[in-house]
Amino acid sequence: MFEGLQERFDKAFKVLKGQGQITEVNVAETLKEVRRALLDADVNFKTAKDFTNRVKEKALGQEVLTAVKPGQLLVKITHAELTELMGGDQAELNFQGNPGVVLMSGLQGSGKTTFSGKLANWLKTKKGKNPLLVACDIYRPAAIDQLHVVGESIGVDVYSERENKNAVEIAQNAIQFAKSNGHNVVIVDTAGRLAIDEEMMQEIEAVKNAIEPSETLFVVDSMTGQDAVNTAKTFNERLNFDGVILTKLDGDTRGGAALSIKTVVNKPIKFIGTGEKMDALDIFYPKRMADRILGMGDVVSLVERAQEQFDEEKAKKLQKKIEKNTFDFEDFLDQLQQIKKMGNVKDLLGMIPGMGKALKNVEIDDDAFKHIEAIIHSMTPYERSNPNSINGSRKKRIASGSGTSVNEVNKLIKQFDETRKMMRMMTNRSRMSSMAGGLRGMRGKKRK
């Protein structure tokens, strides 16, 4: 996401490289390129113009320190303004109430039903809630079926009344059902249309007035760019929603919606969808998104995703195996599975500073680890536990069983050996560092 915008920003800041100071001339040249980059990303014209004017005003009022280059200073100012443009602080979701009620709104095809499932999964796994999904799309039986499939896949109950054609009644009945069955959050998935129409707006307004949700969310497909912002404005005038959800940010999106929507409707972006899987949901952090747009990566999100998959007991056992040099292919396979659970591989690598630009034209398949897994699964349990036992004849059998070549098997074994050596080296360094720290502490005590 934002690859084109990131590249254009990088090009713009190069204008100031080698410059001794910030002047009105070189700043104007840089910001002209920045404004073009924003407009090409489908950012609202007024938003782009106001943004560059604010950056210019702040840049010209700054004294450039000897230790800070003009380009670095402008990046810092742009980063702060980008963060503010997208909302400044992270916006919390309000699901208070007995039960808390979340009303979903948006156009057909925006990803409302999928997001409803993702949100239910997030509330269940991250917040310990017992959510209930409600099918209020009374026009498309397939939408009701889809919600039931989604609910079943994440282990969340779904309330529907297939014969009832009154969305208000269904929503009210669902809330009573939730109260009687211990559900503390109700997520109401409403009908969408291919375009905004009066009948749809009246129906969703009636549902909102009847159930008085604690949170009304507007779901928008970020790939629609400036159209998404215009639609959000129309919906907000009628529903006065509380927050925006941007879906499909993992696609070929220019990012204009993410950068414009807060300014136009003055409502925060609360979540972003980054894939089809039910766990492909991220809280929206304006500062972290600004980091990524300016090519600084997003190490905090990367660490958080790793921590979600972290198992302390497993980590201790793994450390002991590394210290004893008994790390084997079973452990290697387990580590790959944990990485896969963290999400899209290219998206993860893009969170590392500098990697987004390096990966610009590189295609990384989500099944990048498939052939590695196939090779390991073709090994016998003995071979996985004893990597040194894999000789020439075993390699031929493993290659044949995994649909790969002996050369690929050799390559994996070499990578595995290098990984094992590196892990052992890092563990030994860590142990030596701890011992040295302990000795320094003992010396300090003796001196006293």
TORLUM-665069 format. One line per field, with one value per residue (C-alpha): residue in one letter; chain; x, y, z. Coordinates in pm, 1 decimal, padded with zeros to 6 digits. Each point is the difference from the previous one (the first is absolute). Last residue first. Layout:
% residues N
residuo	(A:...);
cadena	(A:...);
c1	(X:...);
c2	(Y:...);
c3	(Z:...);
END
This chain:
% residues 448
residuo	(K:R:K:K:G:R:M:G:R:L:G:G:A:M:S:S:M:R:S:R:N:T:M:M:R:M:M:K:R:T:E:D:F:Q:K:I:L:K:N:V:E:N:V:S:T:G:S:G:S:A:I:R:K:K:R:S:G:N:I:S:N:P:N:S:R:E:Y:P:T:M:S:H:I:I:A:E:I:H:K:F:A:D:D:D:I:E:V:N:K:L:A:K:G:M:G:P:I:M:G:L:L:D:K:V:N:G:M:K:K:I:Q:Q:L:Q:D:L:F:D:E:F:D:F:T:N:K:E:I:K:K:Q:L:K:K:A:K:E:E:D:F:Q:E:Q:A:R:E:V:L:S:V:V:D:G:M:G:L:I:R:D:A:M:R:K:P:Y:F:I:D:L:A:D:M:K:E:G:T:G:I:F:K:I:P:K:N:V:V:T:K:I:S:L:A:A:G:G:R:T:D:G:D:L:K:T:L:I:V:G:D:F:N:L:R:E:N:F:T:K:A:T:N:V:A:D:Q:G:T:M:S:D:V:V:F:L:T:E:S:P:E:I:A:N:K:V:A:E:I:E:Q:M:M:E:E:D:I:A:L:R:G:A:T:D:V:I:V:V:N:H:G:N:S:K:A:F:Q:I:A:N:Q:A:I:E:V:A:N:K:N:E:R:E:S:Y:V:D:V:G:I:S:E:G:V:V:H:L:Q:D:I:A:A:P:R:Y:I:D:C:A:V:L:L:P:N:K:G:K:K:T:K:L:W:N:A:L:K:G:S:F:T:T:K:G:S:G:Q:L:G:S:M:L:V:V:G:P:N:G:Q:F:N:L:E:A:Q:D:G:G:M:L:E:T:L:E:A:H:T:I:K:V:L:L:Q:G:P:K:V:A:T:L:V:E:Q:G:L:A:K:E:K:V:R:N:T:F:D:K:A:T:K:F:N:V:D:A:D:L:L:A:R:R:V:E:K:L:T:E:A:V:N:V:E:T:I:Q:G:Q:G:K:L:V:K:F:A:K:D:F:R:E:Q:L:G:E:F:M);
cadena	(A:A:A:A:A:A:A:A:A:A:A:A:A:A:A:A:A:A:A:A:A:A:A:A:A:A:A:A:A:A:A:A:A:A:A:A:A:A:A:A:A:A:A:A:A:A:A:A:A:A:A:A:A:A:A:A:A:A:A:A:A:A:A:A:A:A:A:A:A:A:A:A:A:A:A:A:A:A:A:A:A:A:A:A:A:A:A:A:A:A:A:A:A:A:A:A:A:A:A:A:A:A:A:A:A:A:A:A:A:A:A:A:A:A:A:A:A:A:A:A:A:A:A:A:A:A:A:A:A:A:A:A:A:A:A:A:A:A:A:A:A:A:A:A:A:A:A:A:A:A:A:A:A:A:A:A:A:A:A:A:A:A:A:A:A:A:A:A:A:A:A:A:A:A:A:A:A:A:A:A:A:A:A:A:A:A:A:A:A:A:A:A:A:A:A:A:A:A:A:A:A:A:A:A:A:A:A:A:A:A:A:A:A:A:A:A:A:A:A:A:A:A:A:A:A:A:A:A:A:A:A:A:A:A:A:A:A:A:A:A:A:A:A:A:A:A:A:A:A:A:A:A:A:A:A:A:A:A:A:A:A:A:A:A:A:A:A:A:A:A:A:A:A:A:A:A:A:A:A:A:A:A:A:A:A:A:A:A:A:A:A:A:A:A:A:A:A:A:A:A:A:A:A:A:A:A:A:A:A:A:A:A:A:A:A:A:A:A:A:A:A:A:A:A:A:A:A:A:A:A:A:A:A:A:A:A:A:A:A:A:A:A:A:A:A:A:A:A:A:A:A:A:A:A:A:A:A:A:A:A:A:A:A:A:A:A:A:A:A:A:A:A:A:A:A:A:A:A:A:A:A:A:A:A:A:A:A:A:A:A:A:A:A:A:A:A:A:A:A:A:A:A:A:A:A:A:A:A:A:A:A:A:A:A:A:A:A:A:A:A:A:A:A:A:A:A:A:A:A:A:A:A:A:A:A:A:A:A:A:A:A:A:A:A:A:A:A:A);
c1	(03189.3:00269.2:-00109.7:-00361.2:00114.0:00217.0:-00303.7:-00209.7:00271.2:00010.6:-00377.8:00009.4:00276.2:-00207.0:-00307.4:00207.7:00151.6:-00351.2:-00128.0:00304.1:-00053.5:-00367.7:00090.3:00262.7:-00244.6:-00262.5:00253.5:00127.1:-00355.5:-00099.7:00311.4:-00073.9:-00364.8:00099.7:00241.4:-00269.3:-00242.4:00248.1:00078.8:-00372.7:-00034.6:00296.0:-00152.0:-00301.5:-00358.5:-00326.7:00007.7:00020.2:00257.7:00221.5:-00021.6:00091.4:00296.4:00117.2:-00018.0:00228.5:00255.5:00012.9:-00239.9:00126.9:00138.2:-00356.4:-00082.3:-00342.2:-00145.6:00174.1:-00142.2:-00353.6:00037.4:00050.3:-00265.1:-00166.5:00328.8:00012.8:-00367.6:00038.7:00290.5:-00200.8:-00291.8:00202.3:-00064.9:-00371.6:-00090.5:00187.3:00258.9:00014.6:00285.7:-00050.1:-00014.7:00177.0:00305.5:-00221.2:-00208.4:00314.9:00148.5:-00130.1:-00154.3:-00381.0:00014.7:00135.5:-00325.1:-00217.1:00205.2:-00054.2:-00378.2:-00087.7:00150.4:-00131.1:00251.0:00289.4:-00126.5:-00026.3:00357.7:00126.0:-00175.3:00163.0:00347.0:-00076.7:-00100.5:00308.7:00234.5:00152.4:00215.5:00304.4:-00017.4:-00039.9:-00250.1:-00203.9:-00003.3:-00116.8:-00279.1:-00126.9:-00009.9:-00176.8:-00260.5:-00082.9:-00024.6:-00226.7:00020.7:-00257.7:-00153.9:00349.2:00104.3:-00297.9:00088.4:00364.5:-00102.2:-00245.4:00278.5:00249.9:-00210.7:00224.7:00163.7:-00085.7:-00188.3:-00338.8:00092.4:00086.0:-00316.7:-00197.4:00168.5:-00090.2:-00363.3:-00053.4:-00291.6:-00075.6:00076.8:-00214.5:00114.5:-00107.2:-00308.4:00199.5:-00090.7:00281.5:00120.6:-00311.9:00055.1:-00156.6:-00103.0:00029.1:-00112.4:-00290.6:00041.0:-00189.3:00235.8:00318.4:-00020.9:-00075.6:00286.1:00317.3:-00154.4:-00222.5:00291.2:00202.7:00091.5:-00136.5:00123.8:-00127.5:00106.9:-00210.6:-00305.0:-00229.1:00005.6:-00230.5:-00126.3:-00126.9:-00286.4:-00274.7:-00212.8:-00258.9:-00138.2:00280.7:00252.0:-00128.9:00038.0:00352.2:00108.7:-00116.9:00211.8:00303.6:-00037.2:-00031.9:00340.9:00167.6:-00219.7:00279.8:-00061.2:-00327.9:-00207.7:-00166.9:-00181.9:-00029.5:-00275.9:00097.6:-00205.7:-00300.6:-00341.5:-00209.1:-00305.1:00165.6:00280.4:-00239.7:-00215.7:00307.6:00103.7:-00339.4:-00019.0:00349.2:-00078.4:-00324.6:00172.2:00267.7:00378.5:00138.9:00060.9:-00201.0:00076.7:-00216.6:00087.6:00234.9:-00088.3:00277.3:-00134.4:00240.6:-00063.4:-00161.9:-00130.6:-00295.2:-00301.7:00161.2:00123.0:-00347.6:-00150.5:00263.1:-00080.2:-00370.6:00072.1:00225.1:-00251.5:-00286.7:00189.5:00099.8:-00361.7:-00013.0:-00035.4:00010.3:00374.8:00014.7:00370.4:00223.3:00357.0:00201.3:00382.8:00238.3:00232.6:-00080.8:-00363.5:-00055.1:00149.1:-00219.3:-00308.3:00091.3:00035.5:-00338.9:-00166.5:00174.0:-00106.3:-00364.4:00038.3:-00273.6:-00048.8:00360.1:-00046.9:00207.3:00105.9:00335.4:00011.5:00316.0:00123.7:00288.3:00349.2:00156.1:00262.9:-00150.8:-00374.9:00009.1:00246.4:-00211.1:-00315.1:00190.0:00125.2:-00350.8:-00149.9:00291.5:-00098.3:-00362.8:00089.2:00257.8:-00075.7:-00179.2:-00338.3:00039.2:00050.8:-00141.6:00071.0:-00178.0:00187.0:-00212.7:00140.6:-00226.3:-00049.2:00204.5:00358.2:00139.0:00177.9:00297.4:00304.0:00151.4:00381.8:00136.7:00079.2:-00295.3:00138.7:00098.8:00166.9:00231.1:00070.4:00083.4:00246.0:00165.6:00022.6:00176.8:00250.0:00054.6:00062.4:00260.6:00176.1:00016.8:00141.1:00280.9:00014.3:00327.7:00065.3:-00349.9:-00247.2:-00210.9:-00364.4:-00258.8:00040.6:-00077.3:-00312.7:-00161.1:00101.0:-00146.2:-00325.7:-00024.3:00073.6:-00291.9:-00243.6:00065.7:-00030.6:-00323.3:-00146.5:00081.4:-00143.5:00263.9:-00013.7:00358.4:00087.6:-00124.3:00224.5:00306.7:-00067.0:-00017.7:00331.3:00164.7:-00114.3:00118.7:00357.4:00013.3:-00160.9:00247.2:00293.2:-00118.0:-00121.3:00335.1:00106.8:00375.1:00319.3:-00158.4:00169.3:-00330.5:-00290.8:-00129.3:00036.5:-00301.6:-00234.9:00133.3:-00053.7:-00353.3:-00066.1:00127.5:-00210.7:-00309.6:00050.5:00049.0:-00298.8:-00108.9);
c2	(-00044.9:-00112.1:-00361.4:00086.7:00164.1:-00299.6:-00226.7:00219.0:-00003.1:-00378.7:-00023.8:00226.5:-00213.7:-00313.3:00156.1:00105.9:-00348.2:-00154.5:00241.9:-00068.0:-00375.5:00034.0:00212.2:-00253.3:-00289.1:00176.9:00079.0:-00359.6:-00141.6:00245.3:-00087.6:-00372.5:00053.0:00207.6:-00279.1:-00265.8:00209.4:00038.3:-00371.8:-00080.8:00251.5:-00165.0:-00344.2:00127.2:00060.8:-00196.2:-00059.3:-00381.5:-00003.9:00257.9:-00189.0:-00331.5:00157.0:00170.2:-00332.1:-00159.5:00281.9:00013.8:00151.3:-00131.2:00342.1:00134.7:-00234.5:00091.4:00065.8:-00308.5:-00222.9:00134.1:-00094.0:00285.3:00078.8:00248.1:00196.7:00022.9:00096.4:00266.6:00155.7:-00018.2:00182.8:00273.9:00260.0:-00085.0:00363.3:00072.2:00275.0:00199.2:00249.4:00329.3:00226.2:-00240.0:00223.5:00306.0:-00173.1:-00151.4:00332.0:-00028.0:-00346.9:00017.4:-00080.6:-00345.4:-00072.0:00118.5:-00212.6:-00306.7:00049.1:-00077.8:-00085.1:-00357.2:-00071.8:00096.3:-00242.2:-00282.3:00066.0:-00024.7:-00337.7:-00129.5:00093.2:-00167.8:-00321.0:00040.1:-00013.1:00219.9:-00247.2:00230.0:-00019.2:00379.4:-00002.2:-00275.7:00191.8:00315.9:-00194.3:-00136.8:00352.1:00139.0:-00278.5:00086.4:00372.1:-00042.5:00302.1:00018.2:00325.4:00124.3:-00030.0:00211.5:00261.6:00002.8:00063.5:00269.2:00179.5:-00043.8:00194.1:00095.8:00340.8:00020.8:00332.7:-00167.8:-00268.4:00243.4:00200.8:-00322.5:-00053.3:00352.3:-00033.7:-00330.7:-00196.5:-00321.8:-00291.4:-00277.1:-00300.2:-00245.7:-00117.5:-00060.3:00206.9:00252.1:00329.5:00152.2:00329.6:00109.7:00319.6:00275.6:00312.5:00228.3:00360.5:-00077.2:00168.3:00023.8:-00357.1:-00140.9:00155.3:-00197.8:-00345.1:00055.3:00110.4:-00314.3:-00095.0:-00352.2:-00308.8:-00234.6:-00050.8:00300.3:-00202.1:00148.0:00340.6:00017.6:00346.3:00130.0:00140.5:00038.0:00312.3:-00209.4:00234.5:00251.8:-00275.0:-00219.8:00278.8:00090.6:-00364.1:-00036.5:00300.8:-00141.3:-00342.0:00162.2:00159.2:-00342.3:-00296.9:-00238.1:00096.5:-00195.3:00169.3:-00117.3:00266.6:-00083.2:00089.5:-00062.0:-00009.2:-00083.2:00159.9:-00305.7:00174.6:00320.3:-00194.7:-00240.9:00289.2:00182.3:-00325.2:-00024.4:00367.0:-00012.7:-00313.3:00143.1:00328.9:-00154.8:-00012.8:-00228.7:-00374.2:-00051.9:-00130.7:-00174.2:00005.8:-00215.2:00060.1:-00092.2:-00072.0:-00001.2:-00151.9:-00326.4:-00187.6:-00178.6:00198.9:00341.3:-00104.9:-00125.7:00334.6:00176.5:-00231.6:00075.5:00374.0:-00052.6:-00232.8:00242.4:00293.4:-00202.8:-00091.1:-00265.1:-00297.8:-00339.2:-00059.0:00112.1:00006.6:-00011.8:-00127.9:-00160.7:00024.8:-00296.2:00171.4:-00210.9:-00043.6:00375.0:00050.9:-00274.6:00147.6:00347.8:-00132.5:-00175.4:00325.4:00186.1:-00271.4:00058.6:00354.6:00254.0:-00025.1:00088.4:00016.3:-00307.9:00040.3:-00118.6:-00065.5:00067.9:-00168.2:00226.8:-00098.9:00313.3:-00145.8:-00335.1:00074.8:00369.8:-00065.7:-00289.3:00213.7:00281.2:-00238.0:-00137.4:00348.3:00080.5:-00282.8:00117.6:00365.0:-00060.8:00303.8:-00217.2:00158.0:00348.0:00073.1:-00035.1:-00221.4:00062.1:-00101.8:-00063.6:-00047.0:-00239.5:00118.8:00301.2:00091.9:-00095.2:00329.2:-00059.2:00211.2:00255.9:00001.1:00352.9:00255.2:-00052.1:-00073.8:00361.6:00024.7:-00291.0:00144.3:00337.1:-00156.0:-00204.5:00304.7:00197.7:-00282.4:-00052.0:00375.3:-00012.6:-00295.6:00175.1:00317.1:-00200.3:-00018.8:00013.1:00365.9:00095.3:00135.0:00280.1:-00060.9:00257.5:-00087.7:-00364.9:00074.7:00216.5:-00241.0:-00301.8:00188.1:00106.4:-00357.2:-00134.8:00273.9:-00074.1:-00378.3:00028.9:00247.5:-00238.6:-00313.8:-00276.5:-00232.0:-00130.8:00205.8:00306.4:-00085.0:-00052.4:00325.6:00183.0:-00156.4:00101.4:00361.1:-00036.5:-00065.0:00292.5:00237.7:-00114.2:00065.4:00354.3:00109.7:-00100.5:-00283.5:-00017.1:-00166.2:-00199.2:-00333.6:-00180.6:00247.0:-00116.1:-00359.4:00064.2:-00005.9:-00330.8:-00170.1:00139.9:-00138.5:-00347.8:-00011.4:00108.2:-00276.3:-00265.9:00120.2:-00363.2);
c3	(04807.4:-00239.2:00048.0:-00100.6:-00323.4:-00082.2:00042.5:-00233.2:-00263.6:00027.9:-00047.9:-00306.2:-00150.1:00063.8:-00166.5:-00303.7:-00026.8:00005.3:-00268.8:-00214.6:00036.1:-00100.3:-00305.0:-00112.2:00047.8:-00210.0:-00274.0:-00011.9:-00018.8:-00274.1:-00203.3:00035.5:-00103.2:-00302.5:-00107.5:00053.5:-00206.3:-00287.9:00001.8:-00024.0:-00286.1:-00185.4:00058.6:-00193.2:00114.2:-00016.7:00376.1:-00010.4:-00282.4:00170.9:00333.0:-00172.3:-00180.3:00321.7:00185.8:-00262.5:00031.5:00381.4:00255.6:00334.7:00100.7:00025.9:00290.6:00139.1:-00346.3:-00137.9:00276.2:-00052.5:-00370.9:-00246.3:-00262.8:00239.5:00008.0:-00380.6:-00030.4:00271.2:-00189.5:-00326.4:00163.8:00170.2:-00271.3:00007.4:00071.3:-00323.4:00003.8:-00323.1:00004.8:-00183.0:00307.9:00239.6:00053.0:00054.1:00267.9:00155.9:00114.2:00356.6:00064.5:-00016.5:-00372.6:00091.1:00184.9:-00291.2:-00240.5:00224.2:00046.9:00360.6:00340.7:-00023.2:-00277.6:00230.7:00266.1:-00254.2:-00116.2:00360.5:00042.0:-00319.8:00131.0:00334.2:-00181.8:-00222.1:00299.9:00272.4:00197.9:00032.2:00382.0:00024.7:-00287.9:00168.0:00328.3:-00180.2:-00172.2:00331.2:00145.0:-00309.4:00008.1:00360.8:-00081.4:-00304.3:-00230.6:-00281.0:00124.9:00084.2:-00365.1:-00110.3:00260.3:-00111.6:-00362.4:00108.3:00191.7:-00287.0:-00246.7:-00290.9:-00043.4:-00371.2:00027.7:-00054.6:00254.8:00276.7:-00075.1:00046.4:00336.8:00108.4:-00111.3:00189.2:-00146.9:00189.0:-00228.8:-00146.0:-00201.7:00275.4:-00192.1:-00316.7:-00308.2:00022.4:00148.6:00155.9:00179.1:00326.5:00181.3:-00262.6:00184.1:-00091.8:-00115.0:-00324.0:-00250.8:00208.6:00133.8:-00348.1:-00191.4:00080.8:00039.9:-00304.9:-00219.2:00075.0:-00355.8:00036.7:-00180.9:00269.0:00363.2:00103.4:-00099.6:00268.0:00168.9:00303.6:00097.1:00333.0:00202.7:-00261.8:-00033.5:-00185.6:-00265.7:-00054.5:00078.1:-00280.6:-00256.4:00118.7:00002.8:-00359.9:-00104.5:00182.7:-00160.6:-00343.0:00066.1:00009.7:-00097.7:00106.3:00363.9:00002.0:00269.2:00319.7:00202.4:00369.4:00246.2:00364.8:00319.7:-00215.1:00064.5:-00102.0:-00151.6:-00119.3:-00170.9:-00171.0:-00125.1:-00134.3:-00172.5:-00170.6:-00099.6:-00151.1:-00199.7:-00140.3:-00089.3:-00217.4:00013.6:-00267.7:-00039.4:00315.8:00347.5:00255.2:00370.4:00212.2:00366.0:00245.9:00350.6:00296.4:00347.2:-00114.1:00305.5:-00159.4:00120.0:-00055.9:-00346.1:-00099.6:00106.0:-00214.2:-00293.0:00027.4:-00032.9:-00304.4:-00169.1:00068.4:-00152.7:-00307.9:-00081.8:-00272.1:00237.4:-00173.4:00046.0:00362.5:00093.1:00309.2:-00039.9:00279.8:-00007.7:-00041.3:-00248.0:-00309.4:00108.4:00015.6:-00347.4:-00148.6:00173.1:-00128.4:-00355.9:00016.6:00109.2:-00283.9:-00246.0:00099.6:-00138.3:00071.2:00377.7:00084.0:00376.7:00088.3:00364.2:00136.8:00375.1:00200.7:00321.6:00102.3:00117.1:-00149.9:-00230.9:-00108.7:00015.5:-00085.5:-00284.7:-00137.3:00010.3:-00175.9:-00267.9:-00052.3:-00035.4:-00233.5:-00233.0:00000.7:-00060.5:-00276.5:-00216.9:-00255.8:00063.5:00147.8:00368.2:00351.4:00302.8:00332.3:00316.6:00311.1:00351.7:00191.9:00264.8:-00098.2:-00086.4:-00342.0:-00071.2:-00229.3:00085.5:-00237.2:-00041.2:00023.5:-00269.2:-00233.0:-00345.6:-00072.3:00343.1:-00079.0:-00345.6:00160.3:00245.2:-00275.3:-00228.3:00276.7:00060.2:-00374.9:-00035.8:00278.5:-00158.0:-00336.9:00160.8:00167.1:00379.6:00193.9:-00089.4:00114.9:-00255.0:00150.7:-00073.5:-00112.6:-00366.5:00073.4:00205.3:-00267.6:-00277.4:00183.8:00062.2:-00365.8:-00113.5:00206.7:-00100.7:-00369.4:00038.2:00202.6:-00252.4:-00286.2:00172.3:-00008.1:-00300.1:00042.2:-00307.4:00191.1:00295.6:-00219.7:-00185.7:00334.7:00109.1:-00328.1:00048.1:00359.5:-00107.3:-00243.0:00252.2:00266.2:-00234.6:-00084.2:00345.3:00144.6:00229.2:00045.2:-00115.8:-00280.3:-00072.8:-00001.4:-00020.1:-00339.7:00119.4:00224.7:-00299.0:-00136.3:00335.8:00014.2:-00348.5:00095.0:00317.2:-00192.5:-00256.0:00270.6:00208.1:00065.4);
END
